[in-house]
Amino acid sequence: GMRHAGRVEEIEAARGILEGFEGPQVDVPQGLTLEGGDVVVHRDVVFVGAGQRSDPEGSAFLAGAFPEHRVISVPTKAVSEGEEVLHLDCAFNPLGLGYALIYPQGLTDIPEEMQGFDWIEVTKAEAQALATNVLSVAPDRIIARDHPSCARVNAALREAGYSVDEL
């Protein structure tokens, strides 16, 4: 479920699209909160943010629903901790080619599974501008935000060997 009522409408809007997809789909049971931006998949590992929008119970649910994956709960920092990490993908995003975008200060703890990447670290201002919230469309191709606060990160991605399309 969604923690914020305004997001519930998004589920209904997506149902029609999801009906056309094959493969397993699960509904999150009532009483749990789990939003897509908190679910970051990298091969057989599923990193699940636990913070503003998703809870540890949501992570436990995914572990049971997808036993073939290792599900790692990753606590994100809240406003009360001097940060405002909306979703895990605002602080961590694994990419192809062995890299990951990361805002370490937005995470309470960095699990061992996150430490095997070559990190491209982002600043607080870059994280707030959603520089980590990119879409990988191929191992070496990324769609990123076209914004002045994301320019340094997008340049670092290009230097690391990625083709970056800015929107």
C-alpha positions, 0 to 999 in steps of 0.5 A, spaced: 500 500 500 501 507 499 503 511 505 500 517 502 493 517 500 494 521 493 499 516 491 493 510 491 490 513 485 497 511 481 496 504 483 489 504 479 492 508 473 497 502 473 493 496 473 490 497 466 498 497 463 500 492 468 494 487 465 498 487 459 505 484 462 506 477 463 510 474 469 509 474 476 505 480 479 503 481 487 499 485 490 502 488 497 497 486 503 493 492 506 497 494 512 504 494 509 507 500 505 511 499 499 512 504 494 516 503 487 522 508 488 524 504 494 525 497 491 531 497 487 533 491 483 540 489 481 540 482 479 538 477 484 538 482 490 533 487 491 534 493 495 528 496 499 528 502 502 525 503 509 523 510 511 518 516 509 514 511 504 516 504 505 516 500 512 520 494 514 514 490 513 514 491 506 521 489 505 519 482 509 513 481 504 518 482 498 522 477 501 517 472 502 514 473 495 520 473 491 524 467 495 529 467 489 532 474 490 536 476 496 532 482 499 536 487 503 532 492 507 536 499 507 534 504 512 533 511 509 534 518 513 528 522 515 527 529 516 528 529 523 535 526 522 537 532 517 535 529 511 529 528 506 530 521 502 523 520 499 525 513 496 531 509 496 532 511 489 533 518 491 540 516 495 542 509 491 541 507 484 546 501 481 547 502 474 550 497 469 558 497 468 559 496 475 557 503 478 552 506 482 550 513 484 550 514 491 548 519 496 551 516 503 549 521 508 542 519 506 542 512 508 542 510 516 547 504 514 550 502 507 549 494 507 555 490 504 552 488 498 552 496 496 559 496 497 561 492 491 560 498 486 564 503 484 561 509 487 559 516 483 557 520 490 552 525 489 552 531 494 546 533 498 544 538 493 544 533 487 540 528 491 535 533 492 535 535 485 534 527 483 541 526 480 541 519 483 533 518 480 536 516 473 533 510 468 537 505 466 535 503 459 541 499 457 548 497 461 551 503 458 545 508 457 541 512 462 536 517 462 537 523 467 534 529 469 536 535 465 537 540 470 543 545 472 544 541 479 545 534 475 550 537 470 556 534 474 553 528 476 551 527 468 558 529 466 561 524 471 556 518 468 559 520 461 566 520 463 565 513 466 563 510 459 555 511 459 551 515 454 546 520 458 540 522 455 538 528 459 530 530 459 
